[in-house]
Amino acid sequence: MHNPGSAIPDRFAAQERFAEGAQFVGGRLTKGTSGRTHAVVDPASGEEVFTYELAGAEDVDAAVAAARAAFPGWAATTPGDRSDALHRFAAVLADRAEDFARAESLQCGKPLKLTREFDVPGTIDNTAFFAGAARHLQGQSAGEYSGDHTSYVRREPIGVVGSIAPWNYPLQMAAWKILPAIAAGNTIVLKPAEITPLTSLLFAQAATEAGIPDGVINIVTGTGKEAGERLVGHPDVAMTSFTGSTPVGKRVAEIATATVKRLHLELGGKAPFVVFDDADLEAAVNGAVAGALINTGQDCTAATRAYVQRPLYEAFVERTAALMETVRLGDPFTAGTDLGPLISHVQRDRVAGFVDRARAYARVVTGGEAPGGELAKGAYYKPTLVADAAQDSEIVQSEIFGPVLVVLPFDSDDEGIRLANDTPYGLAASAWSRDVYRANRATREIKAGCVWVNDHIPIISEMPHGGYKASGFGKDMSAYSFEEYTQIKHVMFDNTAVAAKDWHRTIFGDRL
């Protein structure tokens, strides 16, 4: 393991890069005014890597004011001009890719190979997608739908968007919220999680370098209680977008409703992984381990509940446990590391609590403990497989957000689909079968915003991401998310020169 105190400059010098503060308002870094500080901690070692002043209500107000002042000018730019700016933005991100990868690994504990190969390239691709999408925001065709009147629909920006992003994918979540908003002509204030602000700040700085005007993108780094609630409830914020847990999402909705804001919520998940008895067992085992352990399981779409048809059940449990035991935990900046730590010791202890309580009613096949040695300094937890839990048990129904996969058997196809749907969540799922009709039935009947077939976890910029049920509403990525950051206006022209129309006379008679 590394010595964070001496090695941080080789990884990402956060304290130096953000010496001016961790708030980005009106195009420049500033210090927070809450009077309190917060430390960004390397979860691989428990060492502090960056201390900054938290945002207070005054900082939120200043950021909203900057976004509001920038809105008329940015909204008036042509789609082509916004597209050009976003293309330049994508180029800057590509030039700074290694910087972003190292900052994300440092603050989150993600293996560097994950941030280099997935998080950063995905963000660059998403930026390029919305650069193209900016030129394709359309209303509907004009037509004469009522006598001598011509109607058409305009799509217009909403105004200032207030967004709150989570700590599990700080860079990608910042991009998912900022890009469609500004591509449509809005301005934005983003509050990243206070424990992972580094890449959001880099993202905003890169946008300014690409020529996006000051005030279009603003970052306030503070707590949810102080900065987050102030942002959601601010009267000059026209739309709120939130990604996080379902309980906090309910609180966000409550605050936003008071000012009748448009609301976009991407909340928790408990993704089922349904393996039918004709599935390719080796492919399903590989998919389960990768899908369950991605980002150390801290992913709302991660495979968390594997339902395996009984003929394959025991073999699936045995092979999945064996594969999990080969996964290498270690320093995120070491090439051979497969799995990094959880985001914090608090989160590690929360995950361990779920597994420890499950021992009373289920079988912990492998894992179920924190590693010793040098890794004990970090928030590490071994890949864990739990079998034979009851469907209504805590470990099956609750979102764990860690490297834990629960496996349950089922008999009929009807039962497998019923169990897959039997949680409050509906963000993502997967079905594993060689039979196209069986798989198609599963995609049709499983209630989730995304259903993969013979795979689990990949996403693409062109397709939407968002959930059903308690997993929220609204879409990220794709043209569907782009449209959510617009409002629709009906425009109607009278094509005649007659002062009084027939419908006027119907209401007022011959007085007109």
C-alpha positions as CSV (number, residue, x, y, z in Angstrom):
1,M,0.0,0.0,0.0
2,H,1.0,3.6,-0.6
3,N,1.9,6.3,1.9
4,P,-0.7,8.9,1.0
5,G,1.2,11.7,2.8
6,S,4.2,11.4,0.5
7,A,2.6,10.0,-2.7
8,I,-0.3,12.3,-3.2
9,P,1.5,14.8,-5.5
10,D,2.2,11.9,-7.9
11,R,-1.5,11.0,-7.9
12,F,-3.4,14.3,-7.8
13,A,-2.4,17.4,-5.8
14,A,-5.8,18.5,-4.7
15,Q,-4.6,20.8,-2.0
16,E,-2.6,22.7,-4.6
17,R,-5.1,22.6,-7.4
18,F,-7.9,24.1,-5.3
19,A,-6.1,26.4,-3.0
20,E,-8.5,29.2,-3.9
21,G,-11.5,27.2,-2.7
22,A,-13.9,24.4,-3.5
23,Q,-16.7,26.6,-4.8
24,F,-16.9,27.5,-8.5
25,V,-19.2,30.5,-9.0
26,G,-19.3,32.8,-12.0
27,G,-16.3,31.3,-13.6
28,R,-13.8,31.3,-10.6
29,L,-12.9,29.3,-7.6
30,T,-13.9,30.8,-4.2
31,K,-13.9,29.7,-0.6
32,G,-17.1,28.7,1.2
33,T,-18.7,31.0,3.7
34,S,-20.3,28.5,6.1
35,G,-17.6,28.9,8.6
36,R,-16.9,25.1,8.6
37,T,-14.4,23.0,6.9
38,H,-14.5,19.5,5.4
39,A,-11.9,16.9,4.5
40,V,-11.8,14.8,1.4
41,V,-10.4,11.4,2.5
42,D,-8.6,8.8,0.5
43,P,-10.7,5.7,1.2
44,A,-7.8,3.4,0.4
45,S,-5.8,4.7,3.4
46,G,-8.1,6.8,5.6
47,E,-5.7,9.8,5.1
48,E,-7.0,13.3,4.4
49,V,-6.0,14.6,1.0
50,F,-7.8,17.9,0.8
51,T,-9.5,20.2,3.3
52,Y,-11.8,23.0,2.2
53,E,-14.4,25.5,3.4
54,L,-17.9,24.2,3.0
55,A,-20.6,26.2,1.1
56,G,-23.2,28.0,3.1
57,A,-26.5,29.5,2.1
58,E,-24.8,32.7,0.9
59,D,-22.7,30.7,-1.6
60,V,-25.8,29.0,-3.0
61,D,-27.5,32.3,-3.4
62,A,-24.4,33.7,-5.2
63,A,-24.2,30.7,-7.5
64,V,-27.9,30.9,-8.4
65,A,-27.5,34.6,-9.0
66,A,-24.6,34.0,-11.3
67,A,-26.6,31.3,-13.2
68,R,-29.6,33.5,-13.5
69,A,-27.5,36.4,-14.8
70,A,-25.9,34.1,-17.4
71,F,-29.2,32.5,-18.5
72,P,-30.5,35.2,-21.0
73,G,-27.3,35.3,-23.0
74,W,-26.7,31.5,-23.0
75,A,-30.3,30.8,-23.9
76,A,-30.1,33.2,-26.8
77,T,-27.1,31.4,-28.4
78,T,-27.8,29.3,-31.4
79,P,-27.8,25.5,-31.1
80,G,-24.8,25.6,-33.4
81,D,-22.9,27.8,-31.1
82,R,-23.7,25.6,-28.1
83,S,-22.7,22.6,-30.0
84,D,-19.4,24.1,-31.0
85,A,-18.7,25.0,-27.3
86,L,-19.5,21.4,-26.2
87,H,-17.2,20.0,-28.9
88,R,-14.4,22.2,-27.6
89,F,-15.3,21.0,-24.1
90,A,-15.0,17.3,-25.1
91,A,-11.6,18.1,-26.6
92,V,-10.4,19.7,-23.3
93,L,-11.7,16.7,-21.4
94,A,-9.8,14.4,-23.6
95,D,-6.6,16.4,-23.2
96,R,-7.0,16.3,-19.4
97,A,-8.2,12.6,-19.2
98,E,-5.4,11.4,-17.0
99,D,-5.9,14.3,-14.6
100,F,-9.6,13.3,-14.2
101,A,-8.8,9.6,-13.9
102,R,-6.3,10.2,-11.1
103,A,-8.6,12.7,-9.2
104,E,-11.5,10.3,-9.4
105,S,-9.5,7.3,-8.2
106,L,-8.0,9.3,-5.3
107,Q,-11.3,10.6,-3.9
108,C,-13.4,7.5,-4.6
109,G,-11.0,4.6,-4.2
110,K,-11.8,3.3,-7.7
111,P,-9.0,1.3,-9.4
112,L,-7.2,3.6,-11.8
113,K,-7.9,1.1,-14.6
114,L,-11.6,1.6,-14.0
115,T,-11.5,5.4,-14.2
116,R,-9.1,5.4,-17.2
117,E,-11.2,2.9,-19.2
118,F,-14.7,3.6,-18.2
119,D,-15.5,6.7,-16.1
120,V,-13.4,9.3,-18.0
121,P,-14.0,7.9,-21.6
122,G,-17.7,7.6,-20.8
123,T,-17.8,11.3,-19.7
124,I,-16.0,12.4,-22.9
125,D,-18.4,10.4,-25.0
126,N,-21.4,11.8,-23.2
127,T,-20.0,15.4,-23.9
128,A,-19.6,14.6,-27.6
129,F,-23.1,13.2,-27.7
130,F,-24.7,16.3,-26.3
131,A,-22.6,18.5,-28.5
132,G,-24.4,16.8,-31.4
133,A,-27.7,16.7,-29.7
134,A,-27.6,20.5,-29.2
135,R,-28.3,20.9,-32.9
136,H,-31.3,18.6,-33.0
137,L,-33.6,20.0,-30.4
138,Q,-36.9,20.2,-32.3
139,G,-40.5,21.1,-31.7
140,Q,-43.2,19.5,-33.9
141,S,-44.2,20.3,-37.4
142,A,-46.3,23.3,-38.1
143,G,-49.8,22.7,-39.4
144,E,-53.4,24.1,-39.6
145,Y,-55.1,22.2,-36.9
146,S,-58.0,24.6,-36.4
147,G,-59.5,26.4,-39.4
148,D,-57.4,29.4,-40.4
149,H,-54.9,29.1,-37.6
150,T,-51.3,27.7,-37.9
151,S,-49.9,26.0,-34.8
152,Y,-46.4,24.8,-33.9
153,V,-44.5,23.7,-30.8
154,R,-41.3,25.3,-29.5
155,R,-39.0,23.7,-27.1
156,E,-37.3,26.3,-24.9
157,P,-34.9,26.2,-22.0
158,I,-36.4,26.2,-18.5
159,G,-34.0,28.6,-16.7
160,V,-31.7,27.8,-13.8
161,V,-31.3,24.1,-13.0
162,G,-30.3,23.1,-9.5
163,S,-28.7,19.6,-9.4
164,I,-27.4,17.3,-6.7
165,A,-25.0,14.5,-7.6
166,P,-23.9,11.5,-5.5
167,W,-20.5,10.3,-4.4
168,N,-20.3,6.9,-6.3
169,Y,-19.7,8.3,-9.8
170,P,-18.9,12.0,-9.2
171,L,-17.5,12.8,-12.6
172,Q,-20.1,10.9,-14.7
173,M,-23.0,12.2,-12.5
174,A,-21.8,15.8,-12.9
175,A,-21.7,15.2,-16.7
176,W,-25.1,13.6,-16.8
177,K,-26.7,16.6,-15.1
178,I,-24.7,19.5,-16.6
179,L,-24.5,18.4,-20.2
180,P,-28.2,18.1,-21.2
181,A,-29.1,21.2,-19.2
182,I,-26.6,23.5,-20.9
183,A,-27.0,21.9,-24.3
184,A,-30.7,22.9,-24.2
185,G,-29.7,26.5,-23.2
186,N,-30.2,26.3,-19.4
187,T,-27.7,27.4,-16.8
188,I,-26.9,25.2,-13.8
189,V,-25.8,25.1,-10.2
190,L,-24.5,21.6,-9.2
191,K,-23.9,20.4,-5.7
192,P,-21.6,17.4,-5.7
193,A,-21.3,15.2,-2.6
194,E,-19.1,17.0,-0.1
195,I,-16.8,13.9,0.2
196,T,-16.1,13.8,-3.6
197,P,-16.0,17.3,-5.1
198,L,-12.7,17.2,-7.0
199,T,-13.7,16.1,-10.5
200,S,-16.9,18.2,-10.5
201,L,-14.6,21.3,-9.9
202,L,-12.2,20.1,-12.6
203,F,-15.2,19.6,-15.0
204,A,-16.4,23.2,-14.4
205,Q,-13.0,24.6,-14.9
206,A,-12.6,22.6,-18.2
207,A,-15.9,24.0,-19.4
208,T,-14.7,27.6,-18.8
209,E,-11.4,26.8,-20.6
210,A,-13.5,25.5,-23.6
211,G,-15.2,28.9,-23.8
212,I,-18.5,28.2,-22.1
213,P,-19.4,31.6,-20.5
214,D,-19.0,32.4,-16.8
215,G,-22.0,31.6,-14.8
216,V,-23.4,28.9,-17.1
217,I,-21.9,26.2,-14.9
218,N,-21.5,26.7,-11.1
219,I,-20.5,24.3,-8.4
220,V,-21.3,24.7,-4.7
221,T,-19.7,22.1,-2.4
222,G,-21.6,21.8,0.9
223,T,-23.7,19.5,2.9
224,G,-27.1,18.3,1.8
225,K,-28.8,19.9,4.8
226,E,-27.4,23.4,4.3
227,A,-26.4,23.8,0.7
228,G,-28.6,21.1,-0.9
229,E,-31.9,22.1,0.7
230,R,-31.2,25.8,0.0
231,L,-30.6,24.9,-3.6
232,V,-33.7,22.8,-4.0
233,G,-35.9,25.3,-2.3
234,H,-34.4,28.4,-4.0
235,P,-37.2,30.4,-5.7
236,D,-35.0,31.3,-8.7
237,V,-34.2,27.6,-9.5
238,A,-36.7,26.3,-12.0
239,M,-35.8,22.7,-12.0
240,T,-34.3,20.2,-9.6
241,S,-32.4,17.1,-10.7
242,F,-31.3,14.7,-7.9
243,T,-29.5,11.4,-7.9
244,G,-29.2,9.5,-4.6
245,S,-31.1,7.4,-2.2
246,T,-34.8,7.0,-2.2
247,P,-35.3,8.4,1.3
248,V,-33.4,11.5,0.5
249,G,-35.2,11.7,-2.9
250,K,-38.5,11.9,-1.0
251,R,-37.2,14.9,1.0
252,V,-36.0,16.6,-2.2
253,A,-39.4,16.1,-3.7
254,E,-41.1,17.6,-0.6
255,I,-38.9,20.7,-0.8
256,A,-39.2,21.1,-4.5
257,T,-43.0,20.8,-4.5
258,A,-43.3,24.0,-2.3
259,T,-42.0,26.1,-5.3
260,V,-43.6,23.9,-8.0
261,K,-40.3,23.0,-9.7
262,R,-39.9,20.5,-12.4
263,L,-38.3,17.5,-10.7
264,H,-36.0,14.7,-12.0
265,L,-35.2,11.9,-9.6
266,E,-32.8,8.9,-10.1
267,L,-33.0,7.0,-6.9
268,G,-32.0,3.6,-5.4
269,G,-31.9,0.2,-7.0
270,K,-31.9,-3.5,-6.2
271,A,-31.2,-5.0,-9.5
272,P,-32.3,-8.6,-10.1
273,F,-30.1,-10.9,-12.1
274,V,-32.4,-13.7,-13.5
275,V,-30.7,-16.9,-14.7
276,F,-33.0,-19.3,-16.5
277,D,-32.0,-23.0,-16.7
278,D,-31.0,-22.8,-20.4
279,A,-28.5,-20.0,-19.8
280,D,-24.8,-20.2,-20.5
281,L,-23.7,-20.9,-17.0
282,E,-20.1,-19.6,-17.4
283,A,-21.3,-16.4,-19.0
284,A,-23.8,-15.9,-16.2
285,V,-21.2,-16.4,-13.5
286,N,-18.8,-14.0,-15.1
287,G,-21.6,-11.5,-15.6
288,A,-22.7,-11.8,-12.0
289,V,-19.3,-11.2,-10.5
290,A,-18.6,-8.3,-12.8
291,G,-22.1,-6.9,-12.4
292,A,-22.1,-7.2,-8.6
293,L,-18.6,-5.9,-7.9
294,I,-18.4,-3.0,-10.4
295,N,-17.3,0.1,-8.4
296,T,-17.1,-2.1,-5.3
297,G,-20.9,-2.6,-5.6
298,Q,-21.5,1.1,-5.1
299,D,-23.8,1.3,-8.2
300,C,-27.6,1.6,-8.2
301,T,-27.7,-0.7,-11.2
302,A,-25.2,-3.3,-9.8
303,A,-26.4,-6.9,-9.8
304,T,-27.6,-7.5,-6.2
305,R,-30.2,-10.3,-6.3
306,A,-29.3,-13.3,-8.5
307,Y,-32.4,-15.6,-9.0
308,V,-31.2,-18.9,-10.5
309,Q,-33.5,-21.6,-11.8
310,R,-33.1,-24.6,-9.6
311,P,-31.2,-27.0,-12.1
312,L,-28.4,-24.4,-12.2
313,Y,-28.5,-23.1,-8.7
314,E,-25.9,-25.1,-6.8
315,A,-23.4,-24.9,-9.7
316,F,-23.9,-21.2,-10.0
317,V,-23.3,-20.6,-6.3
318,E,-20.2,-22.8,-6.3
319,R,-18.6,-21.2,-9.4
320,T,-19.6,-17.6,-8.5
321,A,-17.9,-18.0,-5.0
322,A,-14.8,-19.5,-6.6
323,L,-14.5,-16.6,-9.1
324,M,-15.1,-14.0,-6.4
325,E,-12.2,-15.5,-4.4
326,T,-9.8,-14.7,-7.3
327,V,-10.7,-11.0,-7.2
328,R,-7.7,-8.9,-6.1
329,L,-8.2,-6.1,-3.6
330,G,-5.5,-3.5,-3.4
331,D,-4.2,0.0,-3.9
332,P,-6.3,1.7,-6.6
333,F,-3.2,3.1,-8.2
334,T,-1.6,-0.4,-8.7
335,A,-2.1,-2.0,-12.0
336,G,-3.1,-5.5,-10.7
337,T,-5.9,-4.2,-8.5
338,D,-9.4,-5.4,-9.4
339,L,-11.4,-4.0,-6.5
340,G,-10.8,-0.9,-4.5
341,P,-12.3,0.1,-1.1
342,L,-15.7,1.3,-0.3
343,I,-16.1,5.1,-0.1
344,S,-15.6,5.3,3.7
345,H,-15.2,3.2,6.8
346,V,-18.8,4.2,7.7
347,Q,-20.0,2.7,4.5
348,R,-17.9,-0.4,5.0
349,D,-19.4,-0.9,8.5
350,R,-22.9,-0.4,7.1
351,V,-22.3,-3.1,4.5
352,A,-20.8,-5.4,7.1
353,G,-23.8,-4.9,9.3
354,F,-26.1,-6.3,6.5
355,V,-24.0,-9.4,6.1
356,D,-23.5,-10.0,9.8
357,R,-27.3,-9.8,10.4
358,A,-27.9,-12.2,7.5
359,R,-25.8,-14.9,9.1
360,A,-28.9,-15.6,11.3
361,Y,-31.0,-16.6,8.4
362,A,-28.8,-17.2,5.3
363,R,-25.5,-18.8,4.3
364,V,-22.5,-16.6,3.7
365,V,-20.6,-18.7,1.1
366,T,-17.6,-16.5,0.7
367,G,-16.3,-13.1,1.9
368,G,-18.3,-11.5,4.7
369,E,-15.4,-9.7,6.3
370,A,-12.8,-6.9,5.9
371,P,-9.3,-7.9,4.9
372,G,-6.4,-7.7,7.3
373,G,-2.9,-6.4,6.9
374,E,-2.2,-3.1,5.2
375,L,-5.6,-3.1,3.6
376,A,-7.2,-2.8,7.1
377,K,-6.2,0.9,7.0
378,G,-8.7,1.5,4.2
379,A,-12.4,0.9,3.8
380,Y,-12.0,-2.5,2.1
381,Y,-14.5,-5.4,2.2
382,K,-14.1,-8.8,0.6
383,P,-16.4,-9.8,-2.3
384,T,-19.3,-11.5,-0.6
385,L,-21.8,-14.2,-1.7
386,V,-24.9,-14.9,0.4
387,A,-27.1,-17.8,-0.5
388,D,-30.5,-19.2,0.7
389,A,-31.9,-16.0,2.2
390,A,-35.7,-15.6,2.2
391,Q,-37.3,-13.2,-0.3
392,D,-38.7,-11.0,2.4
393,S,-35.4,-10.7,4.3
394,E,-33.5,-7.5,4.8
395,I,-30.5,-8.5,2.7
396,V,-32.8,-9.2,-0.3
397,Q,-35.1,-6.2,0.0
398,S,-32.8,-3.3,1.1
399,E,-30.1,-1.5,-0.9
400,I,-26.7,-2.5,0.5
401,F,-24.4,-0.6,-1.8
402,G,-21.4,-2.8,-1.4
403,P,-19.7,-5.9,-2.9
404,V,-22.4,-8.3,-1.9
405,L,-24.5,-10.6,-4.1
406,V,-27.4,-12.6,-2.8
407,V,-28.4,-15.8,-4.6
408,L,-31.9,-17.4,-4.4
409,P,-33.4,-20.3,-6.3
410,F,-36.6,-20.4,-8.3
411,D,-38.6,-23.1,-10.1
412,S,-40.9,-21.8,-12.8
413,D,-40.4,-18.8,-15.2
414,D,-43.4,-17.2,-13.6
415,E,-41.8,-17.4,-10.2
416,G,-38.5,-16.0,-11.4
417,I,-40.1,-12.9,-12.9
418,R,-42.4,-12.4,-9.9
419,L,-39.4,-12.5,-7.5
420,A,-37.5,-10.1,-9.8
421,N,-40.3,-7.6,-9.5
422,D,-40.8,-8.1,-5.7
423,T,-39.0,-5.1,-4.3
424,P,-39.9,-1.4,-4.2
425,Y,-37.2,-0.6,-6.8
426,G,-37.1,-0.8,-10.6
427,L,-33.9,0.8,-11.9
428,A,-32.2,-2.1,-13.8
429,A,-32.3,-5.8,-14.3
430,S,-30.9,-8.6,-16.4
431,A,-32.2,-11.8,-17.9
432,W,-29.9,-14.8,-18.9
433,S,-31.3,-17.3,-21.5
434,R,-30.4,-18.8,-24.9
435,D,-34.2,-18.7,-25.8
436,V,-35.1,-15.5,-27.5
437,Y,-38.8,-15.9,-26.6
438,R,-38.0,-16.5,-22.9
439,A,-35.7,-13.5,-22.8
440,N,-38.2,-11.3,-24.6
441,R,-40.8,-12.2,-22.1
442,A,-38.5,-11.2,-19.3
443,T,-37.7,-7.8,-20.9
444,R,-41.4,-7.2,-21.3
445,E,-42.5,-8.3,-17.8
446,I,-39.7,-7.2,-15.5
447,K,-40.5,-3.7,-14.3
448,A,-37.3,-1.7,-14.6
449,G,-35.9,1.2,-16.6
450,C,-33.3,-1.0,-18.2
451,V,-33.2,-4.8,-18.8
452,W,-30.1,-6.3,-20.2
453,V,-30.1,-9.7,-21.9
454,N,-27.1,-11.9,-21.3
455,D,-25.1,-9.0,-19.9
456,H,-25.3,-6.7,-16.9
457,I,-24.1,-3.1,-16.4
458,P,-23.1,-1.5,-19.8
459,I,-24.6,1.9,-20.7
460,I,-24.3,4.1,-23.8
461,S,-24.8,7.8,-24.3
462,E,-27.5,7.3,-27.0
463,M,-29.8,5.3,-24.7
464,P,-31.8,6.5,-21.6
465,H,-31.0,5.6,-18.0
466,G,-33.7,5.9,-15.3
467,G,-36.1,3.9,-13.2
468,Y,-39.5,2.7,-12.4
469,K,-41.3,2.7,-9.0
470,A,-39.2,3.8,-6.0
471,S,-36.2,4.2,-8.3
472,G,-37.5,7.5,-9.4
473,F,-38.6,9.1,-12.7
474,G,-36.9,11.0,-15.5
475,K,-34.0,9.9,-17.7
476,D,-30.3,10.6,-17.9
477,M,-28.3,10.5,-21.1
478,S,-29.9,10.2,-24.6
479,A,-32.4,12.5,-26.4
480,Y,-35.0,11.7,-23.7
481,S,-32.9,13.4,-21.0
482,F,-32.2,16.3,-23.3
483,E,-36.0,16.9,-23.7
484,E,-36.5,16.9,-20.0
485,Y,-34.5,20.0,-19.7
486,T,-36.8,22.0,-21.9
487,Q,-40.4,23.3,-21.7
488,I,-42.9,23.1,-24.4
489,K,-44.7,26.2,-25.8
490,H,-47.6,26.1,-28.2
491,V,-47.5,29.0,-30.7
492,M,-50.7,29.8,-32.8
493,F,-51.0,32.2,-35.7
494,D,-54.3,33.6,-37.0
495,N,-54.0,33.6,-40.8
496,T,-56.9,35.9,-41.6
497,A,-57.4,39.6,-41.5
498,V,-61.0,39.4,-40.2
499,A,-61.3,41.3,-36.9
500,A,-64.2,39.2,-35.5
501,K,-64.1,35.5,-35.9
502,D,-67.0,33.0,-35.9
503,W,-66.0,31.7,-32.5
504,H,-66.0,35.2,-31.1
505,R,-69.6,35.6,-32.2
506,T,-70.5,32.3,-30.7
507,I,-69.6,33.7,-27.3
508,F,-70.5,37.3,-27.6
509,G,-73.1,37.4,-30.4
510,D,-73.5,40.4,-32.8
511,R,-71.8,42.8,-30.4
512,L,-68.5,41.8,-32.2
